[in-house]
């Protein structure tokens, strides 16, 4: 299938990789399956691959607890396989749950652009939300499916647990006429590798320049205006940076607004996406990646709890009563995840008849 900037393909496939068992926040073994006692079936290939990729993703976090494994299965965010054809982009967005996101590149090369929000004293990420004319997209919801309850008249109660932010603008709207095609990029990488056995040289530096040069790989007019508004609010520095295997390279403000940071991701690179950070990807060549997320106690716990409470209340839910004190903390300690998640889900789904941790409705 041919793919290029003006006619590209992009697929975001959730549910292909098996999730860990509920409550299993530890890293799983990636050893091949062995016969198990009692006739139990060995792990599937999908489960083994999911475990292996999860181990890689968890490597930077020193074995810390991931609260998402304590969420009920239907509410738990899942890993996604991202297939990007040459010239394709993701949407411009920031993630639901306000988690720490991860992206593991398995094949190809990806360009990333991130938008740095101003400090909280200068309006924080709300300035970016407004500048990009964002709208909300519900991502995870809980349905009370108890149609046999006569007192409920067959209605279903839907409680939204998370909602992301998305914009119809683009940070990769147009390219110069001489911008290399996916085939050109790939051919030049192969030729350079054949010459010196290293494909991290001239071609990579040219990609870095393209990722930061808004004259060569142009945002739409609306996005350019939004970036200037964000930069003005933040009173940002005079230069921006690009981080990749080649190091950190300063760029003059004429090539990239100071609110914009770019990164090049190559096969084997694990990229961490901070909470509340707007971002968009561009595929100069075809690529395959795995997008994941985590909720650590220290970095993400309070953000995710507040997000779930706000998402549920945003939909007009009024019947829950006062928020428990343990859900109002600004930070949490390791090991508290299972109890905090249980209290959170109990609170936002409180109906008096059904609890998502039970196998059967009451």
C-alpha angles and dihedrals in degrees: 000000000000116000129181139152097279096041113023139152128228129174128190106192119190124188098032093111119060113243122230118266115275112279095012102127095158126097114268127226119256095203117128115269119270129199108278128211122253094033095282115160117249119243116284123245088252091054093048091049091047091051092049093050090045091055090054092047092050094050096095093051100065096232095304119162120270108213094200091075087066093057116103109265095252091052099043118108111239134214115258132209109224117206113188125184120210111286095017127131136199119231118276103253151126121236130263121243087030089250132154106270127207133198123194113195112214100173138004129010131289131197116214130196120193127190114219111220121221119254117278089255089060096047102282122218091337088078090058092045090055095042092054092045089235127194130197127253119195109230108173127026137167120225122201100220104187103128093158092069105106091197089059096051092224095293123143124224113216119197116190112219101181142010129187129211121244137178132201089218122097134218088200103045102138141007134211118262090248095049107129119253121234089260092051093050092048094046093050092049091052092047092050092049090050090052100052107358091248124098095182096087134076098354093050091050090052089051089051090053092049092049092056099035108091090185092061100036100028131204116217116268092257092053092049090053091047092051091052090050091051092047091050091050092049096044084221128196123274095255138040128210141225121211125202140123088293091063134244117325124190117225128198114248092245090069100045132013111248091242090063126085123183134199137187116220121199132184110297094021116130110204122197118212114204119226115265093019117133113221146165134189133219126197113216086176130015112285143183122206141161117232116204141162139207140191113215121190098239103034105031111013099092092040093054094045092051091045094053092047092048093046092052093046092045088068092059100259107164107161104081103083126213119355110250114253093240089063093055099065123124093216139013136209127239112271096033095093101095094051095042093048091048092051091046095052092044090053101047094043096043108145104137095242111058136040119190093220091064121087093222134033116256 
